[in-house]
Amino acid sequence: MRVQMLLGVASSANMSVYAQNNTTWPYQTYKSLPGFEPPQLEISTVEGSRAPGLIFFPISGSGAHNYSLNIYRQDGELVWQSGYGDYAAFKPTTLFGGLFLALWSSISFPEPWGFGYGIVKILNPNYENIYNPLYDPTQYETFSWIDMHENNITPRGTIHVGAMNVKAWDLTSVGGSENGWIVDSIILELNVTNSEIPLTDAAPTYPLRGLGQNQSYPWGPSHINSIDEFEDGSLLVSSRHYCSIFEIGRDGEHDARIHAEYGSTTLISIFNNDNSAVVSYVNQTTGIFPSADTDTKEATLLLSNGHSVMGYGSVPFPKEFDREGNIVQTVKWGQAQAVQSYRGYKSEWVGTPSSRPDAFACMDSNATINVYMSWNGATEHQSWHVLAGPSKGNPEMQMAINKTGFETFATFSSSARLVQVEAHGAGIETGISDVVAVEEAC
């Protein structure tokens, strides 16, 4: 990395923060990216004890200012925001030995349905969509029926997903109509080049509660939340409505994750959603780590060897816990119940966007040029060069400045009419913005 000399004045951009009303959350705006309005993060941290990494989360819900995917630094600085859309299950993931981003996108249905139909997208570190695993048994080739809850990639380069099939079903055995309807949970393994490998269907026992009377209001007896894989290839499946987790063999013989396997002992992480409408809305939700011995069929509750991050779905306040179970960091980006975030993560990430940086320039009342510059998704640049000139063909170096946040602000005296900025850092090859005209007034 080059050591730059400050030749002008630079600072964190004068970022504006807005709050629409009492039910929404403050959001940020940027001069260089006028369409970006990510939430302002409220972060509480016990200094010196948090794990390293960036914070990853999607935003949705009736009180959300926008529906988007977001990556932040732990100081609350935005790293990347996606375009707007209906998203879920956004996370960093390992594929073919490298780190990628996985996400689900399309159409989701709120409670009491609680599922969706859509597509899984896998993005490379350039934020380019390189794979789209699909499941379309109808052969329409225009849609995908993958559910929003899971996109777990295996070391083989395959991906475990769920799908929801609404179909007619005789519900008399569970107190319903003979001409009832159910949401059948399907577990699938696909490869990233769209070759599906169906595994098994889940079956019905959650209370009907008025569901199942017609195709628009089906009963969802299983509601698969997560799918993970043991070393022998069998599956760990979490069922919300069974309130259980299951090990399922590939011969057919809940939110849970396999953290480690030691012989016959497996460490699993479970989101214990005890604060539910079905139970009380009072009990406290917890994260638990049972150690299950598949030989003795015994399970023991354990704490993690290191830190763990737990999100709360309809309460957008993920927390990081240390090995003793103490809270070391809480991050907030919305009002409880009004804003949702289906899963949040903390992970190392190197973002090298294929897109160019963005810049905005204007002339203030003192005849000084103000420049705002940003590069959505970039993690490696530490400084900027600002160039300016009367025409595109001969811009001259005006200043070299340190990066001071997602959007960096600089000012210098010049009569130039055009401005261009260049990001500098390790391994950067595409960090030159388009040439922008200097606006006549700021």
C-alpha positions in Angstrom: 0.0 0.0 0.0 1.3 3.5 -0.9 1.8 6.0 1.9 -0.1 9.1 0.8 0.5 12.7 1.7 -2.4 14.9 2.6 -2.5 17.7 0.0 -5.9 19.1 0.8 -8.7 18.8 3.4 -10.5 15.5 3.9 -12.9 14.2 6.4 -15.8 11.8 6.9 -18.5 12.9 4.6 -21.3 15.0 6.1 -23.6 12.0 6.1 -27.3 12.9 6.7 -29.4 10.7 9.0 -33.2 10.7 8.8 -36.0 9.2 10.8 -39.4 9.1 9.1 -41.6 8.6 12.2 -41.7 6.8 15.6 -42.0 3.4 14.1 -39.1 3.5 11.6 -35.4 3.6 12.2 -32.9 6.4 11.3 -31.3 5.9 7.9 -28.2 7.4 6.2 -27.8 9.2 2.8 -24.8 9.8 0.7 -24.0 12.4 -1.9 -22.0 10.0 -4.1 -24.8 7.4 -4.0 -28.1 9.2 -3.8 -30.2 6.0 -4.0 -28.5 4.4 -1.0 -30.4 4.7 2.3 -29.0 2.1 4.7 -30.0 2.0 8.4 -28.0 3.8 11.0 -26.7 1.1 13.4 -26.9 1.3 17.1 -24.0 -0.7 18.5 -23.2 -1.6 22.2 -19.9 -3.3 22.7 -17.7 -4.6 25.6 -14.4 -3.3 24.3 -11.6 -5.8 23.6 -13.8 -8.9 23.8 -15.6 -9.1 20.5 -14.7 -11.5 17.7 -13.3 -10.0 14.4 -15.2 -9.8 11.2 -17.9 -7.9 9.4 -21.6 -7.9 10.1 -24.0 -9.4 7.5 -27.8 -9.1 7.5 -30.9 -8.7 5.3 -33.7 -6.2 6.1 -37.4 -6.7 5.6 -40.7 -6.1 7.4 -43.5 -3.6 7.5 -41.4 -0.9 9.3 -38.3 -1.3 7.1 -37.2 1.8 5.2 -36.1 -0.5 2.4 -35.7 -4.2 1.7 -32.0 -4.8 1.1 -28.8 -6.8 2.0 -26.2 -5.1 4.1 -22.6 -5.6 5.2 -21.2 -3.3 7.9 -18.0 -2.9 9.9 -18.2 -3.3 13.6 -17.9 0.5 14.1 -21.2 0.9 12.2 -19.6 2.0 8.9 -21.4 0.6 5.8 -19.4 -1.7 3.5 -22.0 -2.8 1.0 -25.7 -2.5 0.3 -27.5 -4.4 -2.4 -30.2 -3.2 -4.6 -33.7 -3.4 -3.2 -35.7 -6.7 -3.2 -37.3 -9.4 -1.1 -34.3 -11.2 0.4 -33.5 -13.8 3.1 -30.7 -16.2 4.2 -27.9 -13.8 3.3 -24.5 -15.1 4.5 -20.8 -15.6 3.7 -20.1 -19.2 2.7 -17.3 -21.4 1.5 -17.5 -22.8 -2.0 -14.7 -24.5 -4.0 -12.2 -23.4 -1.4 -13.1 -19.7 -1.6 -15.4 -17.3 0.3 -18.6 -16.3 -1.5 -22.0 -14.7 -0.6 -25.2 -16.8 -0.7 -28.7 -15.3 -0.6 -32.3 -16.1 -1.4 -34.5 -13.7 -3.4 -38.0 -13.6 -4.9 -41.4 -13.7 -3.2 -42.0 -14.4 0.5 -45.3 -14.7 2.4 -45.7 -13.5 6.0 -47.3 -15.4 8.8 -49.4 -17.6 9.0 -47.8 -18.9 5.8 -44.1 -18.1 6.7 -42.5 -19.5 3.5 -41.5 -18.3 0.0 -40.8 -19.3 -3.6 -37.6 -18.1 -5.1 -34.0 -18.5 -6.3 -30.7 -18.9 -4.5 -27.9 -16.5 -5.8 -24.2 -17.0 -5.1 -22.0 -13.9 -5.5 -18.3 -13.9 -5.8 -16.0 -11.3 -4.1 -16.7 -8.9 -7.0 -20.4 -9.1 -6.1 -21.2 -10.8 -9.4 -23.9 -13.4 -9.5 -22.1 -16.5 -10.8 -24.4 -19.3 -9.8 -28.2 -19.7 -9.5 -29.2 -23.2 -8.2 -32.8 -23.8 -9.3 -35.6 -26.1 -8.4 -38.5 -26.2 -10.9 -40.3 -29.6 -11.2 -42.9 -27.9 -13.5 -40.1 -27.4 -16.2 -41.4 -23.9 -16.9 -37.8 -22.7 -16.7 -39.0 -19.3 -15.7 -39.1 -19.6 -11.9 -37.7 -21.5 -9.0 -39.6 -23.0 -6.1 -36.8 -22.9 -3.4 -38.0 -21.8 0.0 -36.4 -18.8 1.9 -35.1 -20.7 5.0 -32.0 -22.5 3.9 -29.1 -22.4 1.4 -26.4 -24.5 3.1 -23.4 -25.3 0.8 -21.5 -28.6 1.3 -17.8 -29.3 0.8 -18.8 -31.1 -2.4 -20.1 -28.0 -4.0 -23.7 -28.9 -3.6 -26.3 -27.0 -1.7 -29.1 -28.1 0.7 -32.4 -26.2 0.2 -36.0 -26.6 1.1 -39.1 -26.2 -1.0 -42.8 -25.8 -0.1 -45.4 -27.7 -2.1 -49.1 -26.7 -1.5 -51.2 -29.7 -2.3 -54.6 -31.3 -1.5 -54.6 -33.6 1.5 -57.0 -35.5 3.6 -56.8 -33.9 7.1 -59.4 -36.0 8.9 -56.7 -37.8 10.9 -55.7 -34.6 12.6 -59.2 -33.1 13.0 -59.4 -31.3 9.7 -61.4 -31.6 6.4 -61.3 -34.5 4.1 -60.7 -31.9 1.3 -58.0 -30.1 3.1 -54.7 -28.5 1.9 -51.2 -28.7 3.3 -47.8 -27.2 2.7 -45.5 -30.2 2.2 -41.9 -29.5 3.2 -39.4 -30.9 0.7 -35.7 -31.3 1.4 -33.4 -31.1 -1.7 -29.7 -31.3 -2.5 -28.8 -29.4 -5.7 -25.5 -28.7 -7.3 -24.5 -25.2 -8.2 -25.0 -25.9 -11.9 -28.7 -26.6 -11.3 -28.8 -30.4 -11.3 -31.2 -31.3 -8.5 -31.0 -34.4 -6.3 -34.3 -34.8 -4.3 -33.8 -36.4 -1.0 -37.1 -36.8 1.0 -40.4 -35.2 2.0 -41.4 -34.3 5.5 -44.7 -35.3 6.9 -47.7 -33.7 9.0 -48.7 -32.9 13.5 -48.8 -29.2 14.2 -52.2 -27.8 15.4 -54.4 -26.8 12.5 -55.5 -23.5 14.1 -58.0 -22.9 11.2 -55.5 -23.6 8.4 -55.8 -26.2 5.6 -59.3 -25.2 4.5 -58.4 -24.1 1.0 -55.4 -23.8 -1.4 -54.8 -20.1 -0.4 -54.7 -21.0 3.4 -52.9 -24.3 3.6 -51.8 -26.1 6.8 -48.0 -26.3 7.1 -47.3 -29.3 9.4 -43.5 -29.4 9.2 -42.0 -26.0 8.3 -38.4 -26.9 7.7 -36.1 -24.2 9.0 -32.6 -25.5 8.5 -30.7 -28.4 6.9 -27.1 -29.4 7.7 -25.0 -32.5 6.9 -23.1 -35.0 9.1 -19.7 -36.4 7.9 -21.4 -39.7 6.9 -23.8 -37.7 4.6 -26.9 -38.1 6.7 -28.9 -34.9 7.3 -29.7 -32.8 10.4 -33.1 -31.2 9.8 -34.9 -28.7 12.0 -38.7 -28.6 12.0 -40.3 -25.5 13.5 -43.8 -27.1 13.9 -42.5 -30.4 15.2 -40.4 -28.4 17.7 -37.7 -31.0 17.0 -34.5 -31.8 15.1 -34.0 -35.0 13.2 -31.1 -37.0 11.8 -32.2 -38.4 8.5 -30.2 -41.0 6.6 -30.0 -40.7 2.8 -31.9 -44.0 2.5 -34.9 -42.3 4.1 -34.2 -43.7 7.6 -34.8 -28.0 13.8 -33.0 -24.2 13.6 -29.9 -26.4 14.1 -26.3 -26.5 13.0 -23.5 -29.1 13.3 -20.5 -27.3 14.9 -18.1 -30.3 15.3 -18.0 -34.0 15.3 -15.8 -36.1 17.6 -16.3 -39.8 16.9 -19.8 -40.6 18.0 -20.3 -37.1 19.6 -21.7 -34.1 17.7 -21.9 -30.5 18.9 -25.1 -28.8 17.5 -26.2 -25.2 17.8 -29.9 -24.5 18.2 -31.9 -21.3 18.2 -34.4 -22.0 21.0 -37.3 -19.8 20.0 -39.1 -19.9 23.4 -40.7 -16.4 22.9 -43.4 -17.5 20.5 -47.0 -16.7 20.0 -47.9 -20.4 20.3 -46.4 -20.6 23.8 -46.5 -17.3 25.7 -44.7 -14.3 24.1 -43.0 -14.1 27.6 -40.3 -16.7 27.8 -36.8 -15.6 26.8 -35.3 -17.0 23.6 -31.9 -18.6 24.0 -29.1 -20.2 22.0 -28.1 -23.7 23.2 -25.3 -26.0 22.3 -26.3 -29.7 23.0 -23.6 -32.3 22.6 -25.3 -35.5 21.3 -23.7 -39.0 21.5 -25.1 -41.1 18.7 -23.9 -44.3 20.4 -25.4 -43.8 23.9 -28.3 -41.6 22.5 -27.6 -39.0 25.3 -27.4 -35.2 24.9 -25.6 -32.7 27.1 -26.0 -28.9 27.0 -22.6 -27.2 26.4 -21.4 -23.7 25.8 -19.4 -22.9 22.7 -15.6 -23.1 22.8 -15.5 -19.5 21.4 -17.9 -16.7 20.7 -21.3 -17.1 19.0 -23.7 -14.7 17.2 -27.4 -15.1 17.6 -30.1 -13.3 15.6 -33.8 -13.0 16.6 -35.7 -12.8 13.3 -38.5 -10.3 13.9 -36.4 -8.5 16.5 -33.4 -7.0 14.6 -31.1 -7.0 17.6 -28.4 -9.7 17.0 -26.1 -10.3 19.9 -22.6 -11.7 20.2 -21.8 -13.9 23.3 -18.5 -15.0 24.7 -17.7 -18.6 25.8 -19.2 -17.9 29.2 -22.5 -16.8 27.7 -21.9 -13.1 28.4 -23.2 -10.5 25.9 -20.2 -8.7 24.4 -21.9 -6.9 21.5 -25.5 -5.9 20.5 -26.3 -4.4 17.1 -29.7 -2.8 16.4 -31.0 -1.5 13.0 -34.8 -1.4 13.4 -37.8 -1.5 15.7 -38.8 -4.8 17.2 -41.6 -6.6 15.3 -41.6 -3.8 12.6 -38.3 -4.8 11.0 -37.2 -8.3 10.4 -33.8 -9.9 9.6 -33.9 -13.6 8.8 -30.5 -14.5 10.1 -27.4 -12.4 10.8 -23.7 -13.3 10.6 -20.3 -12.1 11.5 -17.4 -13.2 9.2 -14.2 -12.1 7.6 -14.8 -10.9 4.1 -12.7 -9.3 1.3 -14.8 -7.3 -1.2 -13.3 -6.4 -4.5 -16.2 -4.9 -6.6 -16.1 -5.1 -10.4 -18.1 -1.9 -10.4 -16.4 1.5 -10.4 -16.2 3.9 -7.4 -18.8 6.7 -7.3 -18.2 10.4 -7.0 -20.1 13.7 -6.7 -18.5 17.1 -7.1 -20.0 20.6 -6.6 -18.8 24.2 -6.3 -19.6 25.8 -2.9 -20.3 29.5 -2.2 -16.6 30.1 -1.6 -15.7 28.9 -5.1 -14.2 25.7 -3.6 -14.8 22.3 -5.1 -16.3 19.8 -2.8 -15.9 16.1 -3.7 -17.7 13.1 -2.2 -16.4 9.6 -3.0 -17.4 6.0 -2.2 -16.9 2.5 -3.5 -19.8 0.2 -2.6 -18.5 -3.2 -1.3 -14.8 -2.4 -1.3 -12.8 -3.5 1.7 -9.2 -3.1 0.7 -8.7 0.5 -0.3 -7.3 2.9 2.3 -6.8 6.1 0.3 -8.0 8.1 -2.6 -6.5 10.2 -5.4 -8.6 13.2 -6.6 -8.1 14.4 -10.1 -9.6 17.4 -11.9 -9.3 19.3 -15.1 -11.2 21.3 -17.8 -11.8 18.3 -20.0 -11.7 14.5 -19.9 -8.4 14.2 -21.7 -6.1 15.9 -19.2 -7.1 15.6 -15.5 -4.4 16.6 -13.1 -3.7 15.2 -9.6 -5.2 17.6 -7.0 -4.8 15.7 -3.7 -4.1 12.3 -2.1 -6.2 11.6 1.0 -6.9 8.8 3.4 -10.3 7.0 3.3 -12.5 8.2 6.2 -15.6 6.1 6.1 -18.0 4.6 3.5 -18.1 8.1 1.9 -15.0 10.3 2.0 -15.3 14.1 1.7 -12.6 16.4 0.2 -12.3 20.0 -0.8 -9.8 22.0 -2.8 -9.6 25.2 -4.8 -9.7 24.9 -8.5 -11.5 26.2 -11.6 -11.8 22.7 -13.0 -15.1 21.6 -14.5 -14.6 17.8 -14.3 -13.5 15.5 -11.4 -12.4 11.9 -11.2 -11.4 9.8 -8.2 -9.2 6.8 -7.8 -9.1 4.3 -4.9 -5.7 2.9 -3.8 -5.0 -0.2 -1.8 -3.7 -3.8 -2.0 -4.7 -5.7 -5.2 -7.0 -3.0 -6.5 -7.4 -2.9 -10.3 -10.8 -1.3 -11.0 -10.8 1.6 -8.6 -11.2 4.5 -11.0 -14.5 6.4 -11.1 -16.2 7.8 -14.1 -15.5 11.5 -14.8 -18.2 13.6 -13.3 -19.1 17.2 -14.0 -18.8 19.7 -11.1 -22.3 20.9 -10.2 -22.7 24.7 -10.1 -23.9 24.7 -6.5 -23.6 22.4 -3.5 
